[in-house]
Amino acid sequence: MLLEHIHEPGDLKSLSLAQLEQLAAEIRAFLIEKLSETGGHLAPNLGVVELTIALHYLFDSPKDKFLFDVGHQSYVHKILTGRKDQFDTLRQYKGLCGFVKRAESVHDVWEAGHSSTSLSAAMGMALARDLKGEKNKVVAIIGDGALTGGMALEALNHIGHEKKNLMVILNDNEMSIAPNVGALHHYLGKIRTDRHYQKAKEELNQLLNKIPAIGGKVAKTVERLKDSVKYLLMNGVLFEQFGLTYFGPVDGHDLHQLMETIEQASRVQGPVLVHVITVKGKGYSPAEADSFKWHGISPYKIESGQVLKAVGPPMYTDVFSEALMELAEEDNRIVAVTPAMPGGSGLIKFAEKYPDRMIDVGIAEQHAATMCAAMAMEGMKPVYAVYSTFLQRAYDQVVHDICRQNTNVVFAIDRAGFVGPDGETHQGVYDIAYLRHIPNMALMMPKDENELRRMMKTAIEYNDGPIGIRYPRINGLGVTMDKEMKSIPIGSWEVVREGDSAVIAAIGPMLQVAEEAAELLKREGLQVRVVNARFIKPMDEAMLLQIAEEGLHMLVLEEGSELGGLGSAVLEFYSLNGKHGVPVRIMGVPDIFVEHGSIKEQRQEIGLTADRVATELKALLPRVRKRVPGQV
């Protein structure tokens, strides 16, 4: 086994082409075996095996900088840089991260859990390199889906202007997570499939290779001839127009052709783009057949490809999907919008049933937000289905285009709270803080899947501006569903457990934790009131004032940032209304980035558990006389 002897990139340098090909096969087998136990991003990494080997063979990491976009395609890079023995801990608590992580290795030079950042970062590194007088290579490996992000196109424009030496590897597998959409995708398809261009290019190169090198004037003429033929055969070579020298397309699984092309490109002065065609899921038939399903996968059986999933109540995402289809059947104004996440956001069935009312904009969260604002102005009811962590990317558009113009956009904010193995780049713990302070925004979170359905109806009926529903990446509680969806009064909270010793106000999954803590405190003679604070904005001001009048201590429990979250909103309300004496304790996500692990482990790490809540509430009530149940 060659893989057993690969501990650092330098170990590749002495291998023959045949040995490198053998190593590629061994790495694929290693990934298929390890991820069958841990889960992870299988299909993207099977597609970049030869490409990653070629880069580490030809260049010298970490002196030469590799920037993976998105970072989940870095598993092969991790294997070749001394971390293969840690793959049993992949995406597990305190284990190997599923993305590039600078704290893990000197070979990880840029962290990216969101797409389309590599070209800007590569430009920054190239500028810094030249200012310091250094000579290293800078290589950005960007997926074709990431190239649809506006930030990537902004960077391409600047790269072409500055003419710095850097290499862009376009990993073209026709996929982001879902199949790519848009004009750029079709343009790349034209390059991939234009046989006349490929044949003419090969014949021209053969002809030019026969011309003896007899001076610079002839060489310049040859280059002009090549350029003229290129433009003649294919109208508008986009990357050349941006100022990058284009190489390709090249077969990303042919190591000889791949290394020859990359080596040739590395000798060119100025920015270059190498267009590499890969197959997502390469080498594992279930992943090749359905690379969307196998993009990020749970543990599975290798032989059959059967995914091992626990049986239980439906995921909140699925409940959202079913509710949206029911509502759309009654209201033809409803349009679903997603930034390249139709599967993750639960919109596949909606797309099949209402293809004309399902809009996938690609990895373009900003565009999606502004587009939704305009659709709402024209009388439609756009439902923007987006992960909490990805909505961050459209913050200005939410403020400027949606909230400022008070448009009736519905935000379906998935993955709110902790997300488990995807870790710190994907945690949905900041949306309360960055949304609730914007004028006109309304924001709510359900206690269970039935309340999510009610909130969906509430949001569709709401006509006073933008409204968001945040829901977690977990299964529901298995509660009974209403036969007909009912709306909820805007700004209303709900007392789910009576008590007069203290109050716990909680949202979403934290309501269960609050009820468990109240039960623990009951054993000690404390009768704690538990409130479902389902509306984050507007809050139930009448209930807050009542709590203040009763003189009750209050603990606010949320799976979101303590800075700027629901607890902050409660403190602000009491301050603005002169209720300075109400003791309020906030329990949420502290001012740290919480790393990957299970959601349970993430909650335990920061103390969002029933035991800890009970302890904190008792500390808040040092002088409260404990009352024995039944005592008058």
C-alpha positions as CSV (number, residue, x, y, z in Angstrom):
1,M,0.0,0.0,0.0
2,L,1.5,3.3,-1.1
3,L,-0.8,5.3,1.1
4,E,0.8,3.9,4.2
5,H,4.0,5.6,3.3
6,I,2.6,9.1,2.5
7,H,3.0,11.3,5.5
8,E,3.7,14.7,3.8
9,P,3.5,16.2,0.4
10,G,7.2,15.6,-0.2
11,D,6.6,11.9,-0.1
12,L,4.9,12.2,-3.5
13,K,7.9,13.6,-5.3
14,S,9.7,10.3,-5.9
15,L,6.7,8.4,-7.2
16,S,6.2,7.5,-10.8
17,L,3.1,8.3,-12.8
18,A,1.9,4.7,-12.4
19,Q,2.5,4.9,-8.7
20,L,0.5,8.2,-8.5
21,E,-2.4,6.5,-10.3
22,Q,-2.2,3.6,-7.8
23,L,-2.2,6.1,-5.0
24,A,-5.3,7.8,-6.4
25,A,-7.1,4.5,-6.3
26,E,-6.0,3.8,-2.7
27,I,-7.2,7.2,-1.6
28,R,-10.6,6.7,-3.1
29,A,-10.9,3.3,-1.3
30,F,-9.8,5.0,1.9
31,L,-12.4,7.7,1.7
32,I,-15.2,5.4,0.8
33,E,-14.3,3.2,3.8
34,K,-13.8,5.9,6.4
35,L,-16.8,8.0,5.4
36,S,-19.1,5.0,5.6
37,E,-18.5,5.2,9.3
38,T,-18.3,8.9,10.0
39,G,-20.3,10.4,7.1
40,G,-19.1,13.6,5.4
41,H,-18.6,15.2,2.0
42,L,-17.9,12.1,-0.1
43,A,-18.8,13.0,-3.7
44,P,-16.9,16.3,-3.8
45,N,-13.7,14.7,-2.6
46,L,-13.9,11.6,-4.8
47,G,-14.0,14.1,-7.7
48,V,-10.7,15.9,-6.8
49,V,-8.4,13.0,-6.0
50,E,-6.1,13.3,-9.1
51,L,-6.3,17.1,-9.0
52,T,-5.1,17.3,-5.4
53,I,-2.4,14.7,-6.0
54,A,-1.2,16.7,-9.0
55,L,-1.0,20.0,-7.1
56,H,0.9,18.5,-4.2
57,Y,3.3,16.7,-6.7
58,L,4.0,19.8,-8.8
59,F,4.1,22.5,-6.0
60,D,5.5,22.9,-2.6
61,S,2.9,23.3,0.2
62,P,2.8,25.2,2.5
63,K,5.3,27.6,0.8
64,D,2.9,27.5,-2.2
65,K,-0.6,28.4,-1.1
66,F,-3.6,26.2,-1.9
67,L,-7.0,27.8,-1.3
68,F,-10.0,25.3,-1.5
69,D,-13.4,26.8,-2.4
70,V,-15.4,25.4,-0.8
71,G,-13.3,23.9,2.0
72,H,-15.3,20.6,2.1
73,Q,-13.3,19.4,-1.0
74,S,-10.1,19.3,1.1
75,Y,-10.2,15.7,2.4
76,V,-7.6,14.5,-0.1
77,H,-5.4,17.5,0.9
78,K,-5.7,16.5,4.5
79,I,-4.7,12.9,3.7
80,L,-1.6,14.0,1.8
81,T,-0.6,16.5,4.6
82,G,-0.3,14.0,7.4
83,R,-3.8,13.7,8.8
84,K,-5.0,10.4,7.4
85,D,-4.7,8.7,10.8
86,Q,-7.3,11.2,12.2
87,F,-10.1,10.3,9.7
88,D,-11.8,8.1,12.3
89,T,-12.7,11.3,14.1
90,L,-13.8,13.3,11.0
91,R,-16.5,15.9,11.9
92,Q,-16.7,14.5,15.4
93,Y,-16.3,16.5,18.7
94,K,-12.7,17.5,19.1
95,G,-11.8,15.5,16.0
96,L,-10.8,16.3,12.4
97,C,-12.7,19.2,10.9
98,G,-14.7,18.6,7.7
99,F,-13.3,21.9,6.2
100,V,-9.9,23.5,5.9
101,K,-8.9,24.6,9.3
102,R,-5.7,26.7,10.0
103,A,-5.3,25.4,13.5
104,E,-5.0,21.8,12.2
105,S,-2.1,22.2,9.8
106,V,0.3,24.7,8.3
107,H,-0.9,23.4,5.0
108,D,-4.3,24.8,5.6
109,V,-3.9,28.5,4.7
110,W,-7.4,29.6,4.1
111,E,-10.7,28.5,5.8
112,A,-13.9,28.4,3.8
113,G,-17.2,27.0,4.8
114,H,-19.0,29.5,2.5
115,S,-18.4,29.5,-1.2
116,S,-16.8,32.1,-3.6
117,T,-14.1,33.5,-1.3
118,S,-11.0,31.8,-2.7
119,L,-10.3,34.3,-5.6
120,S,-10.4,37.3,-3.4
121,A,-8.2,35.6,-0.8
122,A,-5.8,34.4,-3.5
123,M,-5.5,38.0,-4.8
124,G,-4.8,39.2,-1.3
125,M,-2.0,36.6,-0.9
126,A,-0.5,37.4,-4.3
127,L,-0.4,41.1,-3.4
128,A,1.2,40.4,-0.1
129,R,3.7,38.1,-1.6
130,D,4.8,40.7,-4.2
131,L,5.0,43.4,-1.6
132,K,7.2,41.2,0.5
133,G,9.4,40.2,-2.4
134,E,8.6,36.5,-2.1
135,K,8.3,34.0,-5.0
136,N,5.7,31.4,-3.9
137,K,2.8,30.2,-6.0
138,V,-0.8,31.0,-5.1
139,V,-3.4,28.5,-6.3
140,A,-7.2,28.9,-5.9
141,I,-9.2,25.7,-6.4
142,I,-12.8,26.9,-7.1
143,G,-15.8,24.8,-7.9
144,D,-17.9,25.8,-10.8
145,G,-20.8,26.4,-8.5
146,A,-18.7,28.8,-6.4
147,L,-17.9,30.7,-9.5
148,T,-21.5,31.7,-9.8
149,G,-21.2,33.8,-6.6
150,G,-20.9,37.5,-7.3
151,M,-17.9,37.8,-5.0
152,A,-15.9,35.5,-7.3
153,L,-16.8,37.6,-10.4
154,E,-15.7,40.7,-8.5
155,A,-12.4,39.1,-7.7
156,L,-11.9,37.9,-11.3
157,N,-12.3,41.5,-12.5
158,H,-9.6,42.7,-10.1
159,I,-7.3,39.8,-10.8
160,G,-7.4,40.5,-14.6
161,H,-6.7,44.2,-13.9
162,E,-3.7,43.7,-11.6
163,K,-2.1,41.0,-13.7
164,K,-0.4,39.3,-10.7
165,N,0.9,35.8,-10.9
166,L,-1.7,33.4,-9.6
167,M,-3.4,30.3,-10.8
168,V,-7.2,29.6,-10.7
169,I,-8.1,25.9,-11.0
170,L,-11.8,25.7,-12.1
171,N,-13.1,22.4,-10.8
172,D,-15.9,21.9,-13.2
173,N,-18.2,19.0,-12.2
174,E,-21.4,20.7,-13.2
175,M,-22.5,20.8,-9.6
176,S,-22.4,23.0,-6.5
177,I,-24.5,20.8,-4.1
178,A,-27.5,20.7,-6.5
179,P,-27.0,20.9,-10.3
180,N,-25.8,24.3,-11.3
181,V,-28.0,26.9,-12.9
182,G,-27.5,30.1,-14.8
183,A,-25.7,31.5,-17.8
184,L,-22.2,30.8,-16.6
185,H,-23.1,27.2,-16.1
186,H,-24.3,27.0,-19.7
187,Y,-21.2,28.8,-20.9
188,L,-18.9,26.3,-19.3
189,G,-21.1,23.5,-20.8
190,K,-20.4,25.1,-24.2
191,I,-16.7,24.9,-23.6
192,R,-16.9,21.3,-22.4
193,T,-18.9,20.1,-25.4
194,D,-17.8,22.1,-28.4
195,R,-16.1,19.4,-30.4
196,H,-15.2,21.7,-33.3
197,Y,-13.3,23.9,-30.9
198,Q,-11.4,21.0,-29.3
199,K,-10.5,19.4,-32.7
200,A,-9.4,22.7,-34.2
201,K,-7.3,23.5,-31.1
202,E,-5.5,20.1,-31.3
203,E,-4.9,20.5,-35.0
204,L,-3.6,24.1,-34.6
205,N,-1.2,23.0,-31.8
206,Q,0.1,20.2,-33.9
207,L,0.7,22.7,-36.8
208,L,2.4,25.2,-34.6
209,N,4.7,22.6,-33.0
210,K,6.1,22.0,-36.5
211,I,7.2,25.6,-36.9
212,P,10.9,26.1,-35.8
213,A,11.5,28.8,-33.2
214,I,13.1,31.5,-35.4
215,G,12.6,34.7,-33.4
216,G,10.3,36.7,-31.3
217,K,8.3,38.2,-34.2
218,V,7.2,34.7,-35.4
219,A,6.4,33.8,-31.8
220,K,4.1,36.8,-31.4
221,T,2.5,36.1,-34.7
222,V,1.8,32.5,-33.6
223,E,0.2,33.7,-30.4
224,R,-2.0,36.1,-32.3
225,L,-3.0,33.3,-34.6
226,K,-3.9,31.1,-31.7
227,D,-6.0,33.8,-30.1
228,S,-7.7,34.6,-33.4
229,V,-8.6,31.0,-34.0
230,K,-9.9,30.7,-30.4
231,Y,-12.2,33.7,-30.8
232,L,-13.2,32.6,-34.3
233,L,-14.3,29.2,-33.0
234,M,-15.9,30.3,-29.8
235,N,-17.6,33.6,-29.4
236,G,-16.4,35.5,-26.4
237,V,-13.9,33.5,-24.4
238,L,-15.0,34.9,-21.0
239,F,-11.9,34.2,-18.9
240,E,-9.6,35.7,-21.6
241,Q,-11.8,38.8,-21.6
242,F,-11.3,39.0,-17.8
243,G,-7.5,39.0,-18.4
244,L,-6.7,35.4,-17.4
245,T,-4.8,33.1,-19.8
246,Y,-7.1,30.1,-20.3
247,F,-6.0,26.5,-20.3
248,G,-8.4,23.6,-21.0
249,P,-10.7,22.0,-20.6
250,V,-8.6,19.1,-19.3
251,D,-9.7,15.7,-18.0
252,G,-9.3,16.0,-14.2
253,H,-8.9,12.2,-13.9
254,D,-6.0,11.9,-16.4
255,L,-3.0,12.5,-14.2
256,H,-0.5,12.8,-17.1
257,Q,-2.7,15.3,-19.0
258,L,-3.6,17.2,-15.8
259,M,0.0,17.6,-14.6
260,E,1.3,18.6,-18.0
261,T,-1.4,21.3,-18.3
262,I,-0.9,22.7,-14.8
263,E,2.9,22.7,-15.2
264,Q,2.5,24.5,-18.6
265,A,0.2,27.1,-17.0
266,S,2.6,27.6,-14.1
267,R,5.2,29.0,-16.5
268,V,2.9,31.7,-17.8
269,Q,3.4,35.3,-16.4
270,G,0.2,36.8,-15.0
271,P,-3.0,35.2,-13.9
272,V,-4.0,31.9,-15.5
273,L,-7.1,29.7,-15.3
274,V,-7.0,25.9,-15.8
275,H,-10.4,24.5,-16.6
276,V,-10.5,21.0,-15.1
277,I,-13.4,18.6,-15.9
278,T,-14.1,16.2,-13.0
279,V,-16.8,13.7,-12.1
280,K,-18.4,14.3,-8.7
281,G,-18.4,10.9,-6.8
282,K,-15.8,9.4,-9.2
283,G,-15.0,5.8,-8.4
284,Y,-18.0,4.9,-6.2
285,S,-21.0,4.0,-8.4
286,P,-23.8,5.2,-5.9
287,A,-22.1,8.6,-5.6
288,E,-21.6,8.9,-9.4
289,A,-25.2,8.0,-10.0
290,D,-26.6,10.6,-7.5
291,S,-23.9,13.1,-6.6
292,F,-26.5,15.4,-5.1
293,K,-27.5,12.8,-2.5
294,W,-23.9,11.9,-1.8
295,H,-22.6,15.5,-1.6
296,G,-22.8,15.3,2.2
297,I,-23.8,11.9,3.5
298,S,-24.6,10.1,6.7
299,P,-22.9,6.8,7.5
300,Y,-23.7,4.1,4.9
301,K,-23.2,0.5,3.9
302,I,-20.4,0.4,1.3
303,E,-21.6,-2.5,-0.7
304,S,-25.2,-1.3,-1.2
305,G,-24.9,2.4,-0.7
306,Q,-27.7,2.2,1.9
307,V,-27.7,5.3,4.1
308,L,-28.0,4.5,7.8
309,K,-30.4,7.0,9.2
310,A,-32.3,6.9,12.5
311,V,-36.1,6.6,12.2
312,G,-38.1,9.3,14.0
313,P,-40.4,12.3,13.6
314,P,-40.0,14.4,10.5
315,M,-37.2,17.0,10.2
316,Y,-38.3,20.6,10.6
317,T,-37.1,21.1,7.0
318,D,-39.6,18.5,5.8
319,V,-42.4,20.0,7.8
320,F,-41.7,23.4,6.3
321,S,-41.7,21.8,2.8
322,E,-45.1,20.1,3.3
323,A,-46.7,23.3,4.8
324,L,-45.4,25.4,2.0
325,M,-46.9,23.1,-0.7
326,E,-50.3,23.2,1.2
327,L,-50.3,27.0,1.3
328,A,-49.2,27.3,-2.3
329,E,-52.1,25.2,-3.4
330,E,-54.4,27.9,-1.9
331,D,-52.4,31.0,-2.8
332,N,-50.8,31.3,-6.3
333,R,-48.9,34.4,-5.1
334,I,-46.4,32.1,-3.3
335,V,-43.0,31.6,-4.9
336,A,-40.2,29.6,-3.4
337,V,-36.7,31.0,-3.8
338,T,-33.4,29.2,-2.9
339,P,-29.7,30.0,-3.4
340,A,-28.6,26.6,-4.8
341,M,-30.1,24.6,-2.0
342,P,-33.3,23.1,-3.3
343,G,-32.6,19.8,-1.5
344,G,-31.2,21.1,1.7
345,S,-34.0,23.5,2.1
346,G,-36.7,20.9,1.3
347,L,-37.9,22.3,-2.0
348,I,-37.5,19.4,-4.3
349,K,-41.1,18.3,-4.0
350,F,-42.3,21.9,-4.3
351,A,-40.2,22.2,-7.5
352,E,-41.9,19.1,-9.0
353,K,-45.4,20.3,-8.1
354,Y,-44.9,24.0,-8.9
355,P,-42.0,24.3,-11.4
356,D,-43.0,27.8,-12.5
357,R,-43.0,29.0,-8.9
358,M,-39.7,27.5,-7.8
359,I,-36.6,29.7,-8.5
360,D,-33.1,28.5,-7.9
361,V,-30.7,31.4,-8.4
362,G,-27.5,29.5,-7.8
363,I,-25.0,30.5,-5.1
364,A,-26.2,34.1,-5.1
365,E,-27.8,35.0,-1.8
366,Q,-27.6,38.7,-2.3
367,H,-29.3,38.5,-5.7
368,A,-32.0,36.3,-4.3
369,A,-32.8,38.8,-1.5
370,T,-33.2,41.8,-3.8
371,M,-35.1,39.7,-6.3
372,C,-37.5,38.7,-3.5
373,A,-38.0,42.4,-2.6
374,A,-39.0,43.3,-6.1
375,M,-41.3,40.3,-6.5
376,A,-43.1,41.3,-3.3
377,M,-43.5,44.8,-4.6
378,E,-45.3,43.4,-7.6
379,G,-47.8,41.5,-5.4
380,M,-46.2,38.1,-5.1
381,K,-45.4,36.3,-1.8
382,P,-41.8,35.2,-2.1
383,V,-40.6,32.6,0.5
384,Y,-36.8,32.9,0.7
385,A,-35.6,29.4,1.9
386,V,-32.1,29.8,3.2
387,Y,-29.7,28.5,5.8
388,S,-29.1,30.9,8.7
389,T,-25.4,30.9,8.0
390,F,-25.9,31.7,4.3
391,L,-28.4,34.5,4.9
392,Q,-25.4,36.4,6.5
393,R,-24.1,36.8,3.0
394,A,-27.1,38.9,2.0
395,Y,-27.2,41.3,5.0
396,D,-27.0,44.5,3.1
397,Q,-29.8,43.5,0.8
398,V,-32.0,42.5,3.7
399,V,-31.5,45.9,5.3
400,H,-31.5,48.1,2.2
401,D,-33.8,46.4,-0.3
402,I,-36.2,44.3,1.9
403,C,-36.6,46.0,5.3
404,R,-36.1,49.6,4.3
405,Q,-38.7,49.3,1.6
406,N,-40.9,47.2,3.9
407,T,-41.6,44.4,1.4
408,N,-43.6,41.4,2.3
409,V,-40.8,38.8,2.0
410,V,-41.0,35.6,4.1
411,F,-37.7,34.3,5.3
412,A,-37.6,30.5,6.0
413,I,-34.4,30.4,8.0
414,D,-33.2,26.8,8.2
415,R,-30.4,25.4,10.3
416,A,-31.1,28.0,13.0
417,G,-29.0,27.2,16.1
418,F,-26.3,24.6,16.3
419,V,-25.8,22.4,13.2
420,G,-23.5,19.7,14.5
421,P,-20.7,18.2,12.3
422,D,-20.6,21.2,9.9
423,G,-19.3,23.3,12.8
424,E,-18.3,26.9,13.2
425,T,-18.7,28.1,9.6
426,H,-22.3,26.8,9.5
427,Q,-23.6,27.5,13.0
428,G,-26.9,29.4,12.8
429,V,-26.5,31.3,16.0
430,Y,-26.2,34.9,14.7
431,D,-29.4,35.6,12.8
432,I,-31.3,36.9,15.8
433,A,-28.6,39.5,16.4
434,Y,-28.3,40.6,12.8
435,L,-32.0,40.6,12.0
436,R,-34.0,41.8,15.1
437,H,-32.5,45.3,15.2
438,I,-33.6,46.1,11.6
439,P,-36.7,48.3,11.4
440,N,-39.8,46.5,10.0
441,M,-38.5,43.0,10.5
442,A,-40.6,40.5,12.4
443,L,-39.0,37.3,13.7
444,M,-40.3,34.1,15.3
445,M,-39.3,30.5,16.2
446,P,-41.5,27.5,16.8
447,K,-41.4,25.2,19.9
448,D,-42.4,22.2,17.8
449,E,-43.3,21.1,14.2
450,N,-47.0,21.9,14.6
451,E,-46.2,25.4,15.7
452,L,-43.9,25.7,12.6
453,R,-46.9,25.0,10.4
454,R,-48.9,27.6,12.3
455,M,-46.0,30.1,11.8
456,M,-46.0,29.3,8.1
457,K,-49.6,30.3,7.8
458,T,-49.0,33.4,10.0
459,A,-46.1,34.5,7.8
460,I,-48.1,34.1,4.5
461,E,-51.0,36.1,5.9
462,Y,-48.7,38.8,7.3
463,N,-48.8,41.9,5.1
464,D,-47.0,44.5,7.2
465,G,-43.5,43.8,5.9
466,P,-40.8,41.2,6.1
467,I,-41.1,38.3,8.5
468,G,-38.8,35.4,9.3
469,I,-39.3,32.0,10.8
470,R,-36.1,30.3,12.1
471,Y,-36.1,26.6,12.7
472,P,-33.4,24.0,13.7
473,R,-31.6,21.2,11.9
474,I,-33.2,18.4,14.0
475,N,-36.2,16.2,14.0
476,G,-39.5,17.4,15.4
477,L,-41.0,16.2,18.7
478,G,-43.6,13.9,17.1
479,V,-46.5,16.1,18.3
480,T,-50.0,15.8,16.8
481,M,-50.5,18.1,13.8
482,D,-53.5,20.3,13.3
483,K,-55.7,19.1,10.5
484,E,-55.9,22.7,9.3
485,M,-53.2,25.3,9.8
486,K,-54.0,28.1,12.2
487,S,-52.3,31.4,12.4
488,I,-50.8,32.9,15.6
489,P,-51.3,36.4,16.9
490,I,-48.2,38.5,16.0
491,G,-46.1,39.2,19.1
492,S,-47.8,36.7,21.4
493,W,-45.9,34.5,23.9
494,E,-47.3,31.4,25.5
495,V,-47.1,30.1,29.1
496,V,-46.5,26.4,28.9
497,R,-45.9,25.8,32.6
498,E,-47.3,27.8,35.5
499,G,-45.2,29.0,38.4
500,D,-44.5,31.9,40.7
501,S,-40.9,31.4,41.9
502,A,-39.2,32.6,38.7
503,V,-39.6,32.6,34.9
504,I,-37.7,30.9,32.1
505,A,-38.4,32.4,28.7
506,A,-37.1,30.1,26.0
507,I,-37.3,29.7,22.2
508,G,-37.3,26.7,19.9
509,P,-35.6,23.5,21.2
510,M,-34.5,25.4,24.3
511,L,-38.2,25.2,25.5
512,Q,-37.7,21.5,26.2
513,V,-34.5,22.2,28.1
514,A,-36.4,24.9,30.1
515,E,-39.2,22.4,31.0
516,E,-36.7,19.8,32.1
517,A,-34.9,22.4,34.3
518,A,-38.3,23.4,35.8
519,E,-39.0,19.8,36.7
520,L,-35.6,19.5,38.4
521,L,-36.3,22.7,40.4
522,K,-39.8,21.5,41.4
523,R,-38.1,18.7,43.4
524,E,-36.4,21.5,45.4
525,G,-39.6,23.4,46.0
526,L,-39.4,26.0,43.3
527,Q,-42.4,26.5,41.0
528,V,-40.9,27.9,37.8
529,R,-43.0,29.4,35.1
530,V,-41.9,28.4,31.6
531,V,-42.7,30.7,28.7
532,N,-42.6,30.0,25.0
533,A,-41.1,33.3,23.8
534,R,-41.9,32.4,20.2
535,F,-41.9,35.9,18.9
536,I,-38.4,37.4,19.1
537,K,-39.7,40.6,17.4
538,P,-42.1,42.0,18.3
539,M,-42.0,40.5,21.8
540,D,-45.0,40.1,24.1
541,E,-44.6,43.4,25.9
542,A,-47.7,42.9,28.0
543,M,-46.3,39.6,29.4
544,L,-42.9,41.2,30.0
545,L,-44.6,44.0,32.0
546,Q,-46.7,41.5,33.9
547,I,-43.5,39.6,34.9
548,A,-41.9,42.9,36.1
549,E,-45.0,43.8,38.1
550,E,-44.9,40.4,39.8
551,G,-41.3,41.0,40.7
552,L,-40.1,37.7,39.3
553,H,-36.6,36.9,38.4
554,M,-36.2,35.9,34.8
555,L,-33.8,33.6,32.8
556,V,-33.8,33.9,29.0
557,L,-32.7,30.7,27.3
558,E,-31.7,30.7,23.6
559,E,-29.6,28.7,21.2
560,G,-28.2,31.9,19.7
561,S,-25.7,34.6,20.4
562,E,-26.0,36.1,23.8
563,L,-24.7,39.4,22.3
564,G,-27.7,40.9,20.5
565,G,-30.1,38.0,21.0
566,L,-33.5,37.6,22.7
567,G,-32.0,38.1,26.1
568,S,-30.5,41.4,25.0
569,A,-33.9,42.4,23.6
570,V,-35.6,41.7,27.0
571,L,-33.0,43.8,28.9
572,E,-33.4,46.6,26.4
573,F,-37.1,46.6,26.8
574,Y,-36.9,46.7,30.6
575,S,-34.4,49.5,30.4
576,L,-36.4,51.6,28.0
577,N,-39.5,51.2,30.1
578,G,-37.9,52.1,33.4
579,K,-38.0,48.6,34.8
580,H,-34.4,48.6,35.9
581,G,-34.9,46.3,38.9
582,V,-36.0,43.2,37.0
583,P,-33.2,40.6,37.5
584,V,-32.5,39.0,34.1
585,R,-30.0,36.2,33.4
586,I,-29.1,35.3,29.7
587,M,-28.1,31.8,28.7
588,G,-27.1,31.4,25.1
589,V,-24.0,31.1,22.9
590,P,-21.2,33.1,24.4
591,D,-18.7,35.2,22.5
592,I,-16.8,32.3,20.9
593,F,-17.0,30.2,17.8
594,V,-18.4,26.8,18.7
595,E,-16.6,24.0,16.7
596,H,-17.9,20.8,15.2
597,G,-19.4,17.9,17.0
598,S,-22.9,16.6,17.7
599,I,-25.6,19.2,18.6
600,K,-25.8,17.5,22.0
601,E,-22.1,18.0,22.6
602,Q,-22.2,21.6,21.4
603,R,-24.9,22.4,23.9
604,Q,-23.1,20.6,26.7
605,E,-19.9,22.6,25.9
606,I,-21.5,25.9,26.5
607,G,-23.9,24.8,29.2
608,L,-27.3,24.8,27.4
609,T,-28.5,21.8,29.5
610,A,-31.3,21.3,32.0
611,D,-28.8,20.8,34.9
612,R,-26.9,23.9,34.1
613,V,-30.1,26.0,33.7
614,A,-31.4,24.8,37.0
615,T,-28.1,25.7,38.7
616,E,-28.0,29.1,37.1
617,L,-31.6,29.9,38.1
618,K,-31.0,28.9,41.7
619,A,-28.0,31.2,41.8
620,L,-30.2,34.0,40.5
621,L,-32.6,33.3,43.4
622,P,-30.4,33.2,46.6
623,R,-33.0,34.6,48.9
624,V,-36.1,32.9,47.6
625,R,-37.7,30.7,50.2
626,K,-38.1,27.2,48.8
627,R,-41.7,25.9,49.1
628,V,-42.5,22.2,49.6
629,P,-45.1,21.0,47.1
630,G,-48.6,21.1,48.8
631,Q,-47.4,23.5,51.5
632,V,-49.6,26.6,52.0
